[in-house]
Amino acid sequence: MRAFAELYDAIDRTTATQGKVAALVAYFGSASPDDAALAVSFLIGRRPKRLVKSGDLRAWTAAAAGIPDWLFEESYAQAGDLAEAISLLVPETSVEADDMSLVYWVQEQLLPLARLEPALQREVLLHVWRTLRGSSRFVFNKLITGSFRVGVSAGLVVRALSQVSGVSGDAISHRLMGQWEPSGDWYARLMHPDTDDADWSRPYPFYLAYPMEQELTALGAVHEWQVEWKWDGIRAQLVRRRGKTLLWSRGEELLAGRFPEVEQTAEFLPDGTVIDGELVAWRDGVPLPFSELQKRINRKTVGRKLLNDVPCAMIAYDLLEYGGTDLRTSSMQERREALEAVVRALPAGRTMHLSPLIEPKSWESVHAARADSRTMRAEGLMLKRRASAYGVGRRVGDWWKWKVTPLTIDAVLVYAQAGHGRRAGLYTDYTFAVWDNDALVPFAKAYSGLTDVEIRAVDRYVRQNTLEKFGPVRTVTPGLVFELAFEGIQESSRHKSGIAVRFPRINRWRTDKLPADADSLETIRAMLREVRSTA
Amino acid sequence: MLRVTESGLYCDLGDFFVDPWRPVPRAVVTHAHSDHLTWGCGSYLVSERGLGVTRERLGEWSGRAEGMPFGEVREINGVRVSFHPAGHILGSAQVRLEHRGEVWVASGDYKTDPDPTCDAWEPVRCHTFITESTFGLPIYRWPAPREVFAGINAWWRENAAAGRASLLFGYGLGKAQRLLAGLDPSIGPILVHGAVDRMTALYREAGVDLPPTEYATASRGVATGAMVVAPPSTDGSAWARKFGEHSTAFASGWMLVRGARRRRSVDRGFTLSDHVDWPQLLQAIDATGAERVLVTHGFTGPVVRWLREQGLSADALATRYEGERDDAQVLTAESESDTTAGVSAQPAGDPRVATGDEFAGDADDIRTSSTSDGGPPVIRDGSDARGADE
């Protein structure tokens, strides 16, 4: 456990990529295969879900620290992280116990918590808190609260594993896809030099696009590019092998049973076919707004009514495997031609549609197409070099995403709440309101978009202009105006304003405006009408 | 015996102020940090041990400062005034006021952890104790200073072995000298920034034993493996870059919390404070035997509530003291962009702005209490805000 905690500290301490990779290499070079397997799974984000209720953890911590609940809450707000608050508050043993393996702490202490009654969970935790010290205890607490995160990307972990094993990074990435249990045997297979292994259920690593920030003309000639819509759904990979269908989300979650209509269509695909596409709600030949798809997303099982109300389909972008052959090194153009043949061979009434191509004659027409995105219910455009292979992860150069210009509105800060982690103890989570006649109606929350300096200034404003406190939330005197940007806009019965916006964030602080200059609900309704009428 | 006025803590009976934040005729001052020592007063009474650093800070007003040894009593209009060590920085004092048997102690900033660069805090029995609350939450429990220094020296040794300079940031007055005293000079040369150098010389004059240091001038060039002690505002500056490849660290009580450490974005954060942590705060209050506690700058609200729940009489006191600041450079940057939030510009030409750091504690409880008792509204970085070193 101590070695893993030291790895955590080493990564946490440095912002330099080299230093992080060196720490990972040192750890994987000396850890047991069992420990290393767990470490890989935690580092790439496959951490256990919260195992103990937050309320229980808070109560037990306060009791162990000998403080009342209100003082715990004040402390937690300042620490900004439950695991850290626990570590700072519960007295630590002065006697260092013998170091046990990561596997011991995870398999024998951590995971069994899920099956225990609260009273027994409490006994286990008090024992752990009395035994572990320092970073080991903090890391354990991060695992209990389901908030284990550390500043390395999966890419850096792959790079380190590749350095230690000599196996190529792409092969390691591929082996990390799909479903696996972190065990010593699994780790041995992960690091094995023979790359001809195959787990038939495994999807390919997704290739991701970079946001377009330069001029289109910098991309060269327009005919070298495949241009299509960027659909607003769930990016997914449909794997058809051995007579079975596996639908994987980009988060590598198996979507079995969630989109039965798509899985039915997949039965018509030949074995050894893998399609990359977007799952969307779909009716009468057009995609429905994302909010419709949301009704399907969180359902494990889908009833007949929901299937009728929100029918779904897959928009096919790419063909990664055909006839059992990995096509990823073929060109986009070749893969697209093969994809068209595969999709067109499906029977009528299918729920698999080719992503329509925009065949622009010039970069000007690409500009024009982008301006039409909202009408098409798309988020913008995708530009893929026709000669490009299907890569691994996010790489600059061949694939670009070019989103629509967001809608913007000027809104007034009305509520604030303290942030977490890096923003601990600072008021960084804001609720914004717009005018509805003479009243300010809250309509969106936003967390991102301000610089550190601006965050400090807003934090100060919040502290000095607090009207009331409701638990962690403060209402403030309306005084600050911000321009919010958002991608989409919909009616909503769940919001007080009757409006829901998608991906709201702060575009800029309008220090030149007073609350009276902020926009009104009517302006937003007009935007909604405009988006609708063109759709 | 003391009450908050627009200019500071005022003693009506003695007609003097303790740590005023505006110029007043007569000031009794706990220590030389700029949120406790304001310019332009008619006279200053400080501890004899703190006279050197106070005069340095007062500049053109230095002639108005007078020192009085710890423990000595002076009667001012019938109020018996004496200084007692506060353990915060060189010469820092608690001010004891006695009138007709009633005793008040205003403790300024203080700590009870060992520190070879200043006289150790002494409990002073009193009826009313005025305490800071900079780190007044139970999450704040300091590691033993010798462990922290072992960590600092280990970091330095590692950097020196790798051919890197070590840039250690701490406030120019107090923290920097405490850091110097804990460094192991066998590892390599120790350089100091100009702001640290002036104060360090005064510490030496006062008889504080510090390892040899060199003034880090621009002409000196890159010093491989050297330790450089500098104010936080030099982080990322052109001055810092001339040391070539280097690792940075910040020494402050705020570095205990990971979020604050990450926000600071230095390579290392060392938890070292010149203020009391939570257990020390409660022990200190207990040791005074005070029946009434007035709580100033920091986590005022939680500390007052806790003390009341323990059966003490406790209230918040609305002062403008700032405790230990956590983030460099923000103050000056904000004051330019932030007219909306009521922050006005720094006084022009204040040399201390350059080392100014922003305080991360909670000020709202102070504000609330000040308006309820009719006292002056406190806006921390108001019109006469200064960038204090600590």
HADDOCK unambig.tbl for C-alpha pairs under 7 A between the chains (distance, minus, plus):
assign (segid A and resid 13 and name CA) (segid B and resid 267 and name CA) 6.01 0.50 0.50
assign (segid A and resid 13 and name CA) (segid B and resid 268 and name CA) 6.52 0.50 0.50
assign (segid A and resid 14 and name CA) (segid B and resid 267 and name CA) 5.96 0.50 0.50
assign (segid A and resid 71 and name CA) (segid B and resid 302 and name CA) 6.86 0.50 0.50
assign (segid A and resid 75 and name CA) (segid B and resid 137 and name CA) 6.06 0.50 0.50
assign (segid A and resid 75 and name CA) (segid B and resid 138 and name CA) 6.77 0.50 0.50
assign (segid A and resid 75 and name CA) (segid B and resid 139 and name CA) 6.09 0.50 0.50
assign (segid A and resid 79 and name CA) (segid B and resid 257 and name CA) 6.20 0.50 0.50
assign (segid A and resid 85 and name CA) (segid B and resid 139 and name CA) 6.84 0.50 0.50
assign (segid A and resid 88 and name CA) (segid B and resid 139 and name CA) 5.04 0.50 0.50
assign (segid A and resid 89 and name CA) (segid B and resid 138 and name CA) 6.47 0.50 0.50
assign (segid A and resid 89 and name CA) (segid B and resid 139 and name CA) 5.29 0.50 0.50
assign (segid A and resid 421 and name CA) (segid B and resid 259 and name CA) 5.04 0.50 0.50
assign (segid A and resid 422 and name CA) (segid B and resid 259 and name CA) 4.18 0.50 0.50
assign (segid A and resid 422 and name CA) (segid B and resid 260 and name CA) 6.61 0.50 0.50
assign (segid A and resid 422 and name CA) (segid B and resid 262 and name CA) 5.97 0.50 0.50
assign (segid A and resid 422 and name CA) (segid B and resid 263 and name CA) 5.70 0.50 0.50
assign (segid A and resid 423 and name CA) (segid B and resid 259 and name CA) 6.42 0.50 0.50
assign (segid A and resid 424 and name CA) (segid B and resid 259 and name CA) 5.68 0.50 0.50
assign (segid A and resid 453 and name CA) (segid B and resid 330 and name CA) 6.07 0.50 0.50
assign (segid A and resid 453 and name CA) (segid B and resid 334 and name CA) 6.34 0.50 0.50
assign (segid A and resid 457 and name CA) (segid B and resid 334 and name CA) 6.39 0.50 0.50
assign (segid A and resid 457 and name CA) (segid B and resid 338 and name CA) 6.52 0.50 0.50
assign (segid A and resid 457 and name CA) (segid B and resid 341 and name CA) 6.65 0.50 0.50
assign (segid A and resid 461 and name CA) (segid B and resid 341 and name CA) 5.11 0.50 0.50
assign (segid A and resid 463 and name CA) (segid B and resid 363 and name CA) 6.90 0.50 0.50
assign (segid A and resid 463 and name CA) (segid B and resid 364 and name CA) 5.27 0.50 0.50
assign (segid A and resid 464 and name CA) (segid B and resid 364 and name CA) 6.09 0.50 0.50
assign (segid A and resid 511 and name CA) (segid B and resid 340 and name CA) 6.69 0.50 0.50
